Amino acid sequence: MYLIGLRYCGGCNPEIDRTGLVEHLQETMKRRGFAVRCVLDKEAATDLILLINGCKHACLEQEFPGSGQGPPIISVRGEMVGDRYVQERDMPEVLMEAIMGEKNREGEPPQ
């Protein structure tokens, strides 16, 4: 089971439905047979951290600078995944590809 740590911004200026995005992501991954569990527990040892920033300001990135220590980080910034613009309806698929890419980089076989 691949464990993803979710971190949500404060939601002061959301351009996207943050919780809806995560729900659709989980549904997409389940449909594809990818065994994943998302947790909010900041103390949990996770395989990846997914930052869900509601807007391009990406407040969470200040807390998670991606120093190379710890699990890989993927950041949603409003209608962006990393530095790539993605329409909200396409985000679950793009995120799943990014997560699978990180998983494969760690040397685990794809499921």
Backbone atoms as SQL, in Angstrom:
CREATE TABLE atoms (id INTEGER PRIMARY KEY, chain TEXT, resi INTEGER, resn TEXT, atom TEXT, x REAL, y REAL, z REAL);
INSERT INTO atoms VALUES
  (1, 'A', 1, 'MET', 'N', 0.856, -1.184, 0.000),
  (2, 'A', 1, 'MET', 'CA', 0.000, 0.000, 0.000),
  (3, 'A', 1, 'MET', 'C', 0.896, 1.239, 0.000),
  (4, 'A', 2, 'TYR', 'N', 0.655, 2.122, -0.934),
  (5, 'A', 2, 'TYR', 'CA', 1.399, 3.371, -1.062),
  (6, 'A', 2, 'TYR', 'C', 0.687, 4.422, -0.219),
  (7, 'A', 3, 'LEU', 'N', 1.427, 5.077, 0.671),
  (8, 'A', 3, 'LEU', 'CA', 0.829, 6.027, 1.614),
  (9, 'A', 3, 'LEU', 'C', 1.170, 7.459, 1.206),
  (10, 'A', 4, 'ILE', 'N', 0.124, 8.256, 0.975),
  (11, 'A', 4, 'ILE', 'CA', 0.274, 9.656, 0.571),
  (12, 'A', 4, 'ILE', 'C', -0.177, 10.548, 1.716),
  (13, 'A', 5, 'GLY', 'N', 0.704, 11.441, 2.132),
  (14, 'A', 5, 'GLY', 'CA', 0.369, 12.432, 3.151),
  (15, 'A', 5, 'GLY', 'C', -0.230, 13.659, 2.487),
  (16, 'A', 6, 'LEU', 'N', -1.458, 13.990, 2.857),
  (17, 'A', 6, 'LEU', 'CA', -2.132, 15.168, 2.299),
  (18, 'A', 6, 'LEU', 'C', -1.916, 16.371, 3.200),
  (19, 'A', 7, 'ARG', 'N', -1.646, 17.501, 2.585),
  (20, 'A', 7, 'ARG', 'CA', -1.549, 18.765, 3.307),
  (21, 'A', 7, 'ARG', 'C', -2.382, 19.784, 2.532),
  (22, 'A', 8, 'TYR', 'N', -3.344, 20.363, 3.220),
  (23, 'A', 8, 'TYR', 'CA', -4.217, 21.371, 2.614),
  (24, 'A', 8, 'TYR', 'C', -3.814, 22.759, 3.088),
  (25, 'A', 9, 'CYS', 'N', -3.892, 23.729, 2.184),
  (26, 'A', 9, 'CYS', 'CA', -3.694, 25.123, 2.573),
  (27, 'A', 9, 'CYS', 'C', -4.906, 25.586, 3.378),
  (28, 'A', 10, 'GLY', 'N', -4.860, 26.818, 3.832),
  (29, 'A', 10, 'GLY', 'CA', -5.958, 27.367, 4.622),
  (30, 'A', 10, 'GLY', 'C', -7.222, 27.664, 3.836),
  (31, 'A', 11, 'GLY', 'N', -7.133, 27.680, 2.532),
  (32, 'A', 11, 'GLY', 'CA', -8.318, 27.868, 1.701),
  (33, 'A', 11, 'GLY', 'C', -8.835, 29.289, 1.639),
  (34, 'A', 12, 'CYS', 'N', -7.946, 30.264, 1.792),
  (35, 'A', 12, 'CYS', 'CA', -8.412, 31.658, 1.815),
  (36, 'A', 12, 'CYS', 'C', -8.826, 32.165, 0.431),
  (37, 'A', 13, 'ASN', 'N', -8.276, 31.584, -0.638),
  (38, 'A', 13, 'ASN', 'CA', -8.583, 32.069, -1.983),
  (39, 'A', 13, 'ASN', 'C', -8.586, 30.906, -2.983),
  (40, 'A', 14, 'PRO', 'N', -9.408, 29.871, -2.745),
  (41, 'A', 14, 'PRO', 'CA', -9.320, 28.681, -3.598),
  (42, 'A', 14, 'PRO', 'C', -9.837, 28.911, -5.015),
  (43, 'A', 15, 'GLU', 'N', -9.047, 28.453, -5.982),
  (44, 'A', 15, 'GLU', 'CA', -9.440, 28.477, -7.387),
  (45, 'A', 15, 'GLU', 'C', -9.999, 27.124, -7.798),
  (46, 'A', 16, 'ILE', 'N', -9.815, 26.126, -6.935),
  (47, 'A', 16, 'ILE', 'CA', -10.247, 24.753, -7.238),
  (48, 'A', 16, 'ILE', 'C', -10.978, 24.180, -6.025),
  (49, 'A', 17, 'ASP', 'N', -11.719, 23.111, -6.247),
  (50, 'A', 17, 'ASP', 'CA', -12.370, 22.375, -5.170),
  (51, 'A', 17, 'ASP', 'C', -11.329, 21.399, -4.619),
  (52, 'A', 18, 'ARG', 'N', -10.661, 21.792, -3.556),
  (53, 'A', 18, 'ARG', 'CA', -9.533, 21.011, -3.030),
  (54, 'A', 18, 'ARG', 'C', -9.941, 19.614, -2.570),
  (55, 'A', 19, 'THR', 'N', -10.987, 19.523, -1.786),
  (56, 'A', 19, 'THR', 'CA', -11.404, 18.206, -1.296),
  (57, 'A', 19, 'THR', 'C', -11.991, 17.365, -2.432),
  (58, 'A', 20, 'GLY', 'N', -12.701, 18.003, -3.339),
  (59, 'A', 20, 'GLY', 'CA', -13.241, 17.293, -4.499),
  (60, 'A', 20, 'GLY', 'C', -12.122, 16.721, -5.360),
  (61, 'A', 21, 'LEU', 'N', -11.045, 17.471, -5.503),
  (62, 'A', 21, 'LEU', 'CA', -9.899, 17.001, -6.276),
  (63, 'A', 21, 'LEU', 'C', -9.330, 15.722, -5.665),
  (64, 'A', 22, 'VAL', 'N', -9.151, 15.717, -4.351),
  (65, 'A', 22, 'VAL', 'CA', -8.591, 14.539, -3.686),
  (66, 'A', 22, 'VAL', 'C', -9.548, 13.351, -3.804),
  (67, 'A', 23, 'GLU', 'N', -10.841, 13.601, -3.664),
  (68, 'A', 23, 'GLU', 'CA', -11.816, 12.515, -3.814),
  (69, 'A', 23, 'GLU', 'C', -11.756, 11.913, -5.213),
  (70, 'A', 24, 'HIS', 'N', -11.687, 12.767, -6.234),
  (71, 'A', 24, 'HIS', 'CA', -11.608, 12.277, -7.614),
  (72, 'A', 24, 'HIS', 'C', -10.284, 11.560, -7.868),
  (73, 'A', 25, 'LEU', 'N', -9.205, 12.052, -7.275),
  (74, 'A', 25, 'LEU', 'CA', -7.910, 11.400, -7.416),
  (75, 'A', 25, 'LEU', 'C', -7.965, 9.993, -6.837),
  (76, 'A', 26, 'GLN', 'N', -8.529, 9.864, -5.643),
  (77, 'A', 26, 'GLN', 'CA', -8.621, 8.550, -5.011),
  (78, 'A', 26, 'GLN', 'C', -9.497, 7.601, -5.832),
  (79, 'A', 27, 'GLU', 'N', -10.601, 8.107, -6.366),
  (80, 'A', 27, 'GLU', 'CA', -11.471, 7.281, -7.211),
  (81, 'A', 27, 'GLU', 'C', -10.740, 6.829, -8.474),
  (82, 'A', 28, 'THR', 'N', -10.003, 7.740, -9.096),
  (83, 'A', 28, 'THR', 'CA', -9.259, 7.424, -10.320),
  (84, 'A', 28, 'THR', 'C', -8.222, 6.357, -10.044),
  (85, 'A', 29, 'MET', 'N', -7.494, 6.502, -8.945),
  (86, 'A', 29, 'MET', 'CA', -6.446, 5.544, -8.611),
  (87, 'A', 29, 'MET', 'C', -7.046, 4.173, -8.272),
  (88, 'A', 30, 'LYS', 'N', -8.142, 4.173, -7.565),
  (89, 'A', 30, 'LYS', 'CA', -8.797, 2.910, -7.207),
  (90, 'A', 30, 'LYS', 'C', -9.288, 2.195, -8.459),
  (91, 'A', 31, 'ARG', 'N', -9.884, 2.962, -9.377),
  (92, 'A', 31, 'ARG', 'CA', -10.383, 2.401, -10.635),
  (93, 'A', 31, 'ARG', 'C', -9.254, 1.757, -11.446),
  (94, 'A', 32, 'ARG', 'N', -8.072, 2.327, -11.349),
  (95, 'A', 32, 'ARG', 'CA', -6.912, 1.816, -12.084),
  (96, 'A', 32, 'ARG', 'C', -6.173, 0.714, -11.327),
  (97, 'A', 33, 'GLY', 'N', -6.656, 0.374, -10.127),
  (98, 'A', 33, 'GLY', 'CA', -6.049, -0.707, -9.357),
  (99, 'A', 33, 'GLY', 'C', -4.797, -0.325, -8.608),
  (100, 'A', 34, 'PHE', 'N', -4.606, 0.964, -8.375),
  (101, 'A', 34, 'PHE', 'CA', -3.441, 1.452, -7.655),
  (102, 'A', 34, 'PHE', 'C', -3.777, 1.492, -6.164),
  (103, 'A', 35, 'ALA', 'N', -3.133, 0.644, -5.368),
  (104, 'A', 35, 'ALA', 'CA', -3.398, 0.556, -3.932),
  (105, 'A', 35, 'ALA', 'C', -2.744, 1.742, -3.219),
  (106, 'A', 36, 'VAL', 'N', -3.569, 2.691, -2.804),
  (107, 'A', 36, 'VAL', 'CA', -3.071, 3.906, -2.178),
  (108, 'A', 36, 'VAL', 'C', -3.972, 4.278, -1.015),
  (109, 'A', 37, 'ARG', 'N', -3.373, 4.904, -0.024),
  (110, 'A', 37, 'ARG', 'CA', -4.153, 5.443, 1.089),
  (111, 'A', 37, 'ARG', 'C', -3.649, 6.853, 1.359),
  (112, 'A', 38, 'CYS', 'N', -4.577, 7.789, 1.484),
  (113, 'A', 38, 'CYS', 'CA', -4.239, 9.170, 1.773),
  (114, 'A', 38, 'CYS', 'C', -4.511, 9.448, 3.247),
  (115, 'A', 39, 'VAL', 'N', -3.558, 10.115, 3.901),
  (116, 'A', 39, 'VAL', 'CA', -3.693, 10.404, 5.323),
  (117, 'A', 39, 'VAL', 'C', -3.396, 11.876, 5.591),
  (118, 'A', 40, 'LEU', 'N', -4.039, 12.393, 6.625),
  (119, 'A', 40, 'LEU', 'CA', -3.794, 13.767, 7.049),
  (120, 'A', 40, 'LEU', 'C', -2.827, 13.834, 8.230),
  (121, 'A', 41, 'ASP', 'N', -2.539, 12.702, 8.836),
  (122, 'A', 41, 'ASP', 'CA', -1.671, 12.631, 10.003),
  (123, 'A', 41, 'ASP', 'C', -0.260, 13.077, 9.639),
  (124, 'A', 42, 'LYS', 'N', 0.183, 14.194, 10.203),
  (125, 'A', 42, 'LYS', 'CA', 1.503, 14.743, 9.877),
  (126, 'A', 42, 'LYS', 'C', 2.635, 13.909, 10.452),
  (127, 'A', 43, 'GLU', 'N', 2.330, 13.046, 11.391),
  (128, 'A', 43, 'GLU', 'CA', 3.347, 12.196, 12.006),
  (129, 'A', 43, 'GLU', 'C', 3.521, 10.865, 11.272),
  (130, 'A', 44, 'ALA', 'N', 2.620, 10.539, 10.378),
  (131, 'A', 44, 'ALA', 'CA', 2.686, 9.260, 9.664),
  (132, 'A', 44, 'ALA', 'C', 3.882, 9.243, 8.713),
  (133, 'A', 45, 'ALA', 'N', 4.522, 8.094, 8.630),
  (134, 'A', 45, 'ALA', 'CA', 5.615, 7.902, 7.667),
  (135, 'A', 45, 'ALA', 'C', 4.975, 7.646, 6.303),
  (136, 'A', 46, 'THR', 'N', 5.116, 8.590, 5.401),
  (137, 'A', 46, 'THR', 'CA', 4.467, 8.493, 4.097),
  (138, 'A', 46, 'THR', 'C', 5.487, 8.273, 2.984),
  (139, 'A', 47, 'ASP', 'N', 4.990, 7.775, 1.864),
  (140, 'A', 47, 'ASP', 'CA', 5.835, 7.570, 0.691),
  (141, 'A', 47, 'ASP', 'C', 5.947, 8.841, -0.142),
  (142, 'A', 48, 'LEU', 'N', 4.975, 9.739, 0.008),
  (143, 'A', 48, 'LEU', 'CA', 4.904, 10.950, -0.801),
  (144, 'A', 48, 'LEU', 'C', 4.041, 11.960, -0.060),
  (145, 'A', 49, 'ILE', 'N', 4.323, 13.230, -0.241),
  (146, 'A', 49, 'ILE', 'CA', 3.476, 14.290, 0.315),
  (147, 'A', 49, 'ILE', 'C', 2.842, 15.039, -0.843),
  (148, 'A', 50, 'LEU', 'N', 1.529, 15.212, -0.767),
  (149, 'A', 50, 'LEU', 'CA', 0.772, 15.938, -1.781),
  (150, 'A', 50, 'LEU', 'C', 0.264, 17.231, -1.169),
  (151, 'A', 51, 'LEU', 'N', 0.800, 18.345, -1.651),
  (152, 'A', 51, 'LEU', 'CA', 0.391, 19.668, -1.174),
  (153, 'A', 51, 'LEU', 'C', -0.787, 20.138, -2.014),
  (154, 'A', 52, 'ILE', 'N', -1.910, 20.414, -1.364),
  (155, 'A', 52, 'ILE', 'CA', -3.100, 20.882, -2.065),
  (156, 'A', 52, 'ILE', 'C', -3.293, 22.362, -1.747),
  (157, 'A', 53, 'ASN', 'N', -2.668, 23.207, -2.577),
  (158, 'A', 53, 'ASN', 'CA', -2.803, 24.658, -2.461),
  (159, 'A', 53, 'ASN', 'C', -3.978, 25.090, -3.331),
  (160, 'A', 54, 'GLY', 'N', -4.877, 25.866, -2.793),
  (161, 'A', 54, 'GLY', 'CA', -6.061, 26.282, -3.539),
  (162, 'A', 54, 'GLY', 'C', -5.783, 27.316, -4.615),
  (163, 'A', 55, 'CYS', 'N', -4.638, 28.001, -4.517),
  (164, 'A', 55, 'CYS', 'CA', -4.324, 29.040, -5.504),
  (165, 'A', 55, 'CYS', 'C', -2.835, 29.000, -5.851),
  (166, 'A', 56, 'LYS', 'N', -2.436, 29.822, -6.787),
  (167, 'A', 56, 'LYS', 'CA', -1.059, 29.838, -7.276),
  (168, 'A', 56, 'LYS', 'C', -0.064, 30.388, -6.264),
  (169, 'A', 57, 'HIS', 'N', -0.538, 31.056, -5.240),
  (170, 'A', 57, 'HIS', 'CA', 0.366, 31.580, -4.213),
  (171, 'A', 57, 'HIS', 'C', 1.115, 30.448, -3.519),
  (172, 'A', 58, 'ALA', 'N', 0.470, 29.308, -3.352),
  (173, 'A', 58, 'ALA', 'CA', 1.090, 28.076, -2.827),
  (174, 'A', 58, 'ALA', 'C', 1.726, 28.266, -1.456),
  (175, 'A', 59, 'CYS', 'N', 0.936, 28.702, -0.503),
  (176, 'A', 59, 'CYS', 'CA', 1.420, 28.940, 0.865),
  (177, 'A', 59, 'CYS', 'C', 2.129, 27.728, 1.472),
  (178, 'A', 60, 'LEU', 'N', 1.631, 26.549, 1.173),
  (179, 'A', 60, 'LEU', 'CA', 2.211, 25.338, 1.770),
  (180, 'A', 60, 'LEU', 'C', 3.662, 25.122, 1.379),
  (181, 'A', 61, 'GLU', 'N', 4.074, 25.634, 0.251),
  (182, 'A', 61, 'GLU', 'CA', 5.442, 25.416, -0.198),
  (183, 'A', 61, 'GLU', 'C', 6.454, 26.082, 0.729),
  (184, 'A', 62, 'GLN', 'N', 6.019, 27.064, 1.505),
  (185, 'A', 62, 'GLN', 'CA', 6.911, 27.680, 2.482),
  (186, 'A', 62, 'GLN', 'C', 7.218, 26.705, 3.614),
  (187, 'A', 63, 'GLU', 'N', 6.252, 25.845, 3.948),
  (188, 'A', 63, 'GLU', 'CA', 6.441, 24.846, 4.993),
  (189, 'A', 63, 'GLU', 'C', 7.181, 23.619, 4.484),
  (190, 'A', 64, 'PHE', 'N', 7.104, 23.345, 3.199),
  (191, 'A', 64, 'PHE', 'CA', 7.696, 22.150, 2.591),
  (192, 'A', 64, 'PHE', 'C', 8.581, 22.575, 1.425),
  (193, 'A', 65, 'PRO', 'N', 9.783, 23.049, 1.716),
  (194, 'A', 65, 'PRO', 'CA', 10.636, 23.546, 0.632),
  (195, 'A', 65, 'PRO', 'C', 11.212, 22.476, -0.279),
  (196, 'A', 66, 'GLY', 'N', 11.021, 21.195, 0.039),
  (197, 'A', 66, 'GLY', 'CA', 11.529, 20.133, -0.845),
  (198, 'A', 66, 'GLY', 'C', 13.039, 20.064, -0.833),
  (199, 'A', 67, 'SER', 'N', 13.607, 19.993, 0.340),
  (200, 'A', 67, 'SER', 'CA', 15.056, 20.020, 0.499),
  (201, 'A', 67, 'SER', 'C', 15.749, 18.732, 0.062),
  (202, 'A', 68, 'GLY', 'N', 14.980, 17.726, -0.346),
  (203, 'A', 68, 'GLY', 'CA', 15.582, 16.459, -0.726),
  (204, 'A', 68, 'GLY', 'C', 15.580, 15.461, 0.415),
  (205, 'A', 69, 'GLN', 'N', 15.261, 15.915, 1.612),
  (206, 'A', 69, 'GLN', 'CA', 15.149, 15.019, 2.750),
  (207, 'A', 69, 'GLN', 'C', 13.690, 14.628, 2.893),
  (208, 'A', 70, 'GLY', 'N', 13.454, 13.377, 3.217),
  (209, 'A', 70, 'GLY', 'CA', 12.076, 12.941, 3.392),
  (210, 'A', 70, 'GLY', 'C', 11.456, 12.509, 2.086),
  (211, 'A', 71, 'PRO', 'N', 10.145, 12.284, 2.131),
  (212, 'A', 71, 'PRO', 'CA', 9.454, 11.786, 0.933),
  (213, 'A', 71, 'PRO', 'C', 9.369, 12.849, -0.160),
  (214, 'A', 72, 'PRO', 'N', 9.196, 12.406, -1.415),
  (215, 'A', 72, 'PRO', 'CA', 9.006, 13.364, -2.506),
  (216, 'A', 72, 'PRO', 'C', 7.743, 14.196, -2.279),
  (217, 'A', 73, 'ILE', 'N', 7.731, 15.378, -2.857),
  (218, 'A', 73, 'ILE', 'CA', 6.603, 16.300, -2.709),
  (219, 'A', 73, 'ILE', 'C', 6.065, 16.647, -4.089),
  (220, 'A', 74, 'ILE', 'N', 4.738, 16.567, -4.221),
  (221, 'A', 74, 'ILE', 'CA', 4.047, 17.036, -5.424),
  (222, 'A', 74, 'ILE', 'C', 3.133, 18.161, -4.971),
  (223, 'A', 75, 'SER', 'N', 3.180, 19.278, -5.672),
  (224, 'A', 75, 'SER', 'CA', 2.405, 20.443, -5.269),
  (225, 'A', 75, 'SER', 'C', 1.356, 20.822, -6.309),
  (226, 'A', 76, 'VAL', 'N', 0.112, 20.955, -5.827),
  (227, 'A', 76, 'VAL', 'CA', -0.974, 21.511, -6.625),
  (228, 'A', 76, 'VAL', 'C', -1.049, 22.981, -6.241),
  (229, 'A', 77, 'ARG', 'N', -1.064, 23.848, -7.229),
  (230, 'A', 77, 'ARG', 'CA', -1.111, 25.300, -7.009),
  (231, 'A', 77, 'ARG', 'C', -2.290, 25.874, -7.785),
  (232, 'A', 78, 'GLY', 'N', -3.465, 25.771, -7.218),
  (233, 'A', 78, 'GLY', 'CA', -4.646, 26.197, -7.974),
  (234, 'A', 78, 'GLY', 'C', -4.802, 25.282, -9.167),
  (235, 'A', 79, 'GLU', 'N', -4.829, 25.855, -10.353),
  (236, 'A', 79, 'GLU', 'CA', -4.962, 25.045, -11.566),
  (237, 'A', 79, 'GLU', 'C', -3.603, 24.670, -12.154),
  (238, 'A', 80, 'MET', 'N', -2.658, 24.401, -11.272),
  (239, 'A', 80, 'MET', 'CA', -1.333, 23.968, -11.707),
  (240, 'A', 80, 'MET', 'C', -0.916, 22.746, -10.896),
  (241, 'A', 81, 'VAL', 'N', -0.238, 21.827, -11.556),
  (242, 'A', 81, 'VAL', 'CA', 0.414, 20.709, -10.880),
  (243, 'A', 81, 'VAL', 'C', 1.895, 20.934, -11.126),
  (244, 'A', 82, 'GLY', 'N', 2.614, 21.252, -10.052),
  (245, 'A', 82, 'GLY', 'CA', 4.000, 21.688, -10.216),
  (246, 'A', 82, 'GLY', 'C', 3.991, 22.982, -11.002),
  (247, 'A', 83, 'ASP', 'N', 4.712, 23.022, -12.091),
  (248, 'A', 83, 'ASP', 'CA', 4.764, 24.228, -12.932),
  (249, 'A', 83, 'ASP', 'C', 3.905, 24.111, -14.182),
  (250, 'A', 84, 'ARG', 'N', 3.064, 23.082, -14.234),
  (251, 'A', 84, 'ARG', 'CA', 2.252, 22.810, -15.427),
  (252, 'A', 84, 'ARG', 'C', 0.801, 23.218, -15.199),
  (253, 'A', 85, 'TYR', 'N', 0.267, 24.033, -16.100),
  (254, 'A', 85, 'TYR', 'CA', -1.151, 24.396, -16.039),
  (255, 'A', 85, 'TYR', 'C', -1.988, 23.187, -16.423),
  (256, 'A', 86, 'VAL', 'N', -3.005, 22.903, -15.606),
  (257, 'A', 86, 'VAL', 'CA', -3.888, 21.763, -15.847),
  (258, 'A', 86, 'VAL', 'C', -5.315, 22.187, -15.520),
  (259, 'A', 87, 'GLN', 'N', -6.235, 21.946, -16.409),
  (260, 'A', 87, 'GLN', 'CA', -7.629, 22.246, -16.100),
  (261, 'A', 87, 'GLN', 'C', -8.071, 21.355, -14.955),
  (262, 'A', 88, 'GLU', 'N', -8.921, 21.879, -14.110),
  (263, 'A', 88, 'GLU', 'CA', -9.331, 21.172, -12.895),
  (264, 'A', 88, 'GLU', 'C', -9.873, 19.777, -13.199),
  (265, 'A', 89, 'ARG', 'N', -10.635, 19.631, -14.268),
  (266, 'A', 89, 'ARG', 'CA', -11.226, 18.328, -14.577),
  (267, 'A', 89, 'ARG', 'C', -10.168, 17.285, -14.938),
  (268, 'A', 90, 'ASP', 'N', -8.985, 17.731, -15.398),
  (269, 'A', 90, 'ASP', 'CA', -7.921, 16.822, -15.799),
  (270, 'A', 90, 'ASP', 'C', -6.912, 16.539, -14.684),
  (271, 'A', 91, 'MET', 'N', -7.051, 17.233, -13.573),
  (272, 'A', 91, 'MET', 'CA', -6.056, 17.120, -12.506),
  (273, 'A', 91, 'MET', 'C', -5.918, 15.720, -11.912),
  (274, 'A', 92, 'PRO', 'N', -6.990, 14.990, -11.644),
  (275, 'A', 92, 'PRO', 'CA', -6.796, 13.658, -11.055),
  (276, 'A', 92, 'PRO', 'C', -5.903, 12.769, -11.912),
  (277, 'A', 93, 'GLU', 'N', -6.094, 12.787, -13.216),
  (278, 'A', 93, 'GLU', 'CA', -5.292, 11.962, -14.120),
  (279, 'A', 93, 'GLU', 'C', -3.836, 12.417, -14.120),
  (280, 'A', 94, 'VAL', 'N', -3.605, 13.715, -14.182),
  (281, 'A', 94, 'VAL', 'CA', -2.242, 14.257, -14.191),
  (282, 'A', 94, 'VAL', 'C', -1.545, 13.954, -12.868),
  (283, 'A', 95, 'LEU', 'N', -2.266, 14.110, -11.775),
  (284, 'A', 95, 'LEU', 'CA', -1.688, 13.805, -10.467),
  (285, 'A', 95, 'LEU', 'C', -1.349, 12.325, -10.344),
  (286, 'A', 96, 'MET', 'N', -2.230, 11.477, -10.824),
  (287, 'A', 96, 'MET', 'CA', -1.961, 10.049, -10.756),
  (288, 'A', 96, 'MET', 'C', -0.686, 9.710, -11.526),
  (289, 'A', 97, 'GLU', 'N', -0.515, 10.293, -12.695),
  (290, 'A', 97, 'GLU', 'CA', 0.706, 10.068, -13.480),
  (291, 'A', 97, 'GLU', 'C', 1.939, 10.542, -12.719),
  (292, 'A', 98, 'ALA', 'N', 1.840, 11.698, -12.063),
  (293, 'A', 98, 'ALA', 'CA', 2.970, 12.232, -11.289),
  (294, 'A', 98, 'ALA', 'C', 3.291, 11.330, -10.100),
  (295, 'A', 99, 'ILE', 'N', 2.268, 10.853, -9.436),
  (296, 'A', 99, 'ILE', 'CA', 2.462, 9.966, -8.281),
  (297, 'A', 99, 'ILE', 'C', 3.084, 8.655, -8.736),
  (298, 'A', 100, 'MET', 'N', 2.589, 8.093, -9.830),
  (299, 'A', 100, 'MET', 'CA', 3.157, 6.848, -10.360),
  (300, 'A', 100, 'MET', 'C', 4.614, 7.060, -10.776),
  (301, 'A', 101, 'GLY', 'N', 4.917, 8.213, -11.324),
  (302, 'A', 101, 'GLY', 'CA', 6.295, 8.523, -11.696),
  (303, 'A', 101, 'GLY', 'C', 7.212, 8.548, -10.485),
  (304, 'A', 102, 'GLU', 'N', 6.750, 9.143, -9.402),
  (305, 'A', 102, 'GLU', 'CA', 7.545, 9.170, -8.168),
  (306, 'A', 102, 'GLU', 'C', 7.698, 7.765, -7.602),
  (307, 'A', 103, 'LYS', 'N', 6.630, 7.006, -7.641),
  (308, 'A', 103, 'LYS', 'CA', 6.672, 5.632, -7.119),
  (309, 'A', 103, 'LYS', 'C', 7.667, 4.806, -7.918),
  (310, 'A', 104, 'ASN', 'N', 7.647, 4.907, -9.222),
  (311, 'A', 104, 'ASN', 'CA', 8.559, 4.148, -10.073),
  (312, 'A', 104, 'ASN', 'C', 10.007, 4.609, -9.899),
  (313, 'A', 105, 'ARG', 'N', 10.203, 5.879, -9.612),
  (314, 'A', 105, 'ARG', 'CA', 11.540, 6.418, -9.372),
  (315, 'A', 105, 'ARG', 'C', 12.155, 5.796, -8.121),
  (316, 'A', 106, 'GLU', 'N', 11.286, 5.428, -7.177),
  (317, 'A', 106, 'GLU', 'CA', 11.774, 4.824, -5.932),
  (318, 'A', 106, 'GLU', 'C', 12.127, 3.361, -6.129),
  (319, 'A', 107, 'GLY', 'N', 11.949, 2.852, -7.349),
  (320, 'A', 107, 'GLY', 'CA', 12.344, 1.489, -7.645),
  (321, 'A', 107, 'GLY', 'C', 11.287, 0.445, -7.412),
  (322, 'A', 108, 'GLU', 'N', 10.061, 0.864, -7.198),
  (323, 'A', 108, 'GLU', 'CA', 8.983, -0.101, -7.010),
  (324, 'A', 108, 'GLU', 'C', 8.351, -0.389, -8.364),
  (325, 'A', 109, 'PRO', 'N', 7.990, -1.627, -8.613),
  (326, 'A', 109, 'PRO', 'CA', 7.341, -1.937, -9.894),
  (327, 'A', 109, 'PRO', 'C', 5.976, -1.307, -9.995),
  (328, 'A', 110, 'PRO', 'N', 5.561, -0.836, -11.170),
  (329, 'A', 110, 'PRO', 'CA', 4.221, -0.277, -11.330),
  (330, 'A', 110, 'PRO', 'C', 3.155, -1.353, -11.109),
  (331, 'A', 111, 'GLN', 'N', 2.004, -0.901, -10.610),
  (332, 'A', 111, 'GLN', 'CA', 0.893, -1.834, -10.390),
  (333, 'A', 111, 'GLN', 'C', -0.125, -1.693, -11.472);
